[in-house]
Amino acid sequence: MTYKDPTTIQMIIEQYEEGGSTYEIQWLNVRKFFMDYDITRNVYSNKPNEIVFGGRRGLDEWGYDEIIPLSKKKLQHEILLLSQTKLMIHCSNIKIRKIGA
C-alpha cells in the first residue's frame, strides 16, 4: 500500500542585492524534514562566547544548497545557512515562483 503525504512546506525568500526580488518556495509531499539550528554556533570568531547581534538575526542568510534525486519520485533538498544551520527536506516536487520585484 502506498501512502501519499499531504505535507507542504512553504518559505518566502528575499533577495537582498540591489534590484533583488522576493520568491516563494514550496516543497510538496514532504516525507522528511530536518533542521539543525543551534544559536550557540552563531558567534563572533574573536568572541566565541558572544552570540552575533544578540541572536536577533534568526536563522541567518542562505549560503549554499543542493538538490539530489533519492529515487524516481523523491528529491532531497539540502540547504546550508551562514549560521551553520542545516535544513534537509525529502519531497516529491519543488515549486519556485517570483512574488515580488
C-alpha positions in Angstrom: 0.0 0.0 0.0 1.4 3.4 -0.9 0.5 6.5 1.2 0.5 10.0 -0.2 1.9 12.6 2.2 -0.1 15.9 2.0 2.6 17.8 3.9 3.8 21.0 2.2 6.5 23.4 3.5 6.4 27.0 2.2 9.2 29.6 2.6 9.4 33.2 1.5 12.9 34.3 0.4 14.0 37.9 0.0 17.0 38.5 -2.3 18.9 41.4 -0.7 21.1 42.6 -3.5 20.1 45.8 -5.4 17.1 45.1 -7.5 16.5 41.8 -5.7 13.2 40.1 -5.7 11.0 38.0 -3.4 10.3 34.4 -4.1 8.0 31.7 -2.7 9.4 28.2 -2.5 7.1 25.2 -1.8 8.3 21.6 -1.1 5.4 19.2 -1.9 4.6 15.8 -0.4 7.3 16.2 2.3 8.3 12.9 3.9 11.2 14.1 6.0 12.2 17.5 7.4 15.3 18.1 9.4 16.7 21.4 10.8 19.8 21.5 12.8 19.7 25.0 14.4 21.9 25.9 17.3 22.2 29.6 18.2 25.4 29.0 20.1 27.2 28.3 16.8 26.3 31.8 15.6 29.1 33.6 17.4 31.9 36.1 16.6 35.2 34.4 15.7 37.2 36.6 18.1 34.5 36.4 20.9 33.4 32.7 20.9 31.0 33.2 23.8 29.1 36.2 22.3 26.2 35.4 20.0 26.2 37.5 16.9 23.8 40.5 17.1 22.3 39.2 20.4 20.6 36.4 18.5 18.3 38.8 16.6 19.4 37.7 13.1 17.4 34.4 13.4 18.4 31.6 11.1 20.7 33.8 9.0 21.3 34.0 5.3 21.1 31.2 2.7 24.7 30.1 1.9 24.5 27.0 -0.3 22.0 24.4 -1.4 21.9 21.2 -3.3 19.1 19.1 -4.8 19.7 15.5 -5.5 17.4 12.6 -6.6 16.6 10.0 -3.9 14.5 7.9 -6.2 12.4 8.3 -9.4 9.8 10.1 -7.3 11.7 11.7 -4.4 14.2 14.6 -4.1 16.4 15.7 -1.3 17.0 19.4 -0.9 19.8 20.3 1.5 20.3 23.9 2.5 23.2 25.3 4.5 22.8 28.7 6.1 25.7 31.0 7.1 24.8 30.3 10.7 25.9 26.7 10.1 22.2 25.7 10.3 21.4 22.7 8.0 18.0 22.0 6.6 17.2 18.8 4.8 13.8 18.2 3.0 12.7 15.0 1.3 9.8 15.7 -1.1 8.3 14.8 -4.4 8.4 18.2 -6.0 9.8 21.8 -5.5 8.0 24.9 -6.8 9.6 28.3 -7.0 7.7 31.4 -8.1 8.5 35.1 -8.0 6.0 37.0 -5.9 7.6 40.5 -5.8 10.0 42.8 -7.5 
